[in-house]
Amino acid sequence: MRTQPLANPPGRRVAVIANRAQPESEKLARQYCRDRAVPEEHLILLQCTASESIPEGDYLTDIQAPVRKALRERKLTEKIDFLLIIKGIPIKTAQRGFSVDSLLMCMNLSVSPRSRNPYFGKKEAFSSVRYDGLYLAARLDGYTFADANALLERALKARRATGLFLLDISPSHQRSAYGEVNESMRRAARLLQSKKMRVLLDDTKEFIGNQKGLMGYYSWGSNDPQYKKELYLSNTFLPGAIAETAVSTSARTFLPADKGQSLIADLIKVGVTGVKGYVSEPYADALCRADILFDRYTDGYTLAESFWMATPYLFWKDMVVGDPLCAPYS
């Protein structure tokens, strides 16, 4: 269980970042601040491109620099632990395809691409001060602003539930880091079963769908040889449910796409509350460890804490979508 009673931290620990150039971005940001009692001075409104991609130079001048300045001038640098990024802020850098969220969360650190995440594997409440100025980032995003807002509504409704955890292994992926993804699902199943959680661990070649009332989901998405989009969209989720897919570009866009790999935006559309994705190729060893993710979440840690404790790298391709404060098992 948690070592400290901080599973549902107050809004004062969150800085909310939106794009003033998009009225709906600011509107959703202000809605979050009202619902989570985030102080007005924690709202940071940027003036940046509304494109999903941003040149790295523009990222530094239009996003990172004004965020750092606002936190410093408002004396929030050591008071916040979470960054919540609102739809309308770019998701990736144009040249090297880094996640804007992952860059922003370590803006106070001297790190290089694919740096080790010091919070990986931990089992303690997060503190930015304890981790030398690192923040944990999450965002509210989706195909539409209605989808992004629904993430907040589900988080506010989230409660401990007896929902199912669906872990869909792909037996064809057994080599090196691919095999570790499957093994982490097996470990997750054992941990969840020891907590008396309902678990469906599928070790067959079949791609599983049509499961109702999920609280957790992990699959290979379109990387499963038996993948069918209609099955991917057929599961239903309870408020507070979280998910991860072993898909290299699952967060490459939040625009409708008929081609390419499966998207986490579809899981948001059908009802998940939190999900992790990748804006460009991260390699398999960067994926969330299922055992850490679901163990920490069901121990009462927040959505942001759980995803980032399960994530090996910083300054990379990772994006966590959902309300960082959501903690139905706290």
Secondary structure, 3 states (H helix, E strand, C coil): CCCCCCCCCCHHHEEEEEECCCHHHHHHHHHHHHHCCCCHHHEEEECCCCCCEECHHHHHHHHHHHHHHHHHHCCCCCCCCEEEEECCCCCEECCCCCEHHHHHHCCCCCCCCCEECCCCCCCCCCCCCCCCCCCEEEEECCCCHHHHHHHHHHHHHCCCCCCEEEEECCCCCCCHHHHHHHHHHHHHHHHHHHCCCEEEEECCCCCCCCCCCEEEEEECHHHCCCCCHHHHCCCCEEEEEEEEECCCCCCCCCCCCCCCCCCHHHHHHHCCCEEEEECCCCCHHHCCCHHHHHHHHHCCCCHHHHHHHCCCEECCCEEEECCCCCCCCC
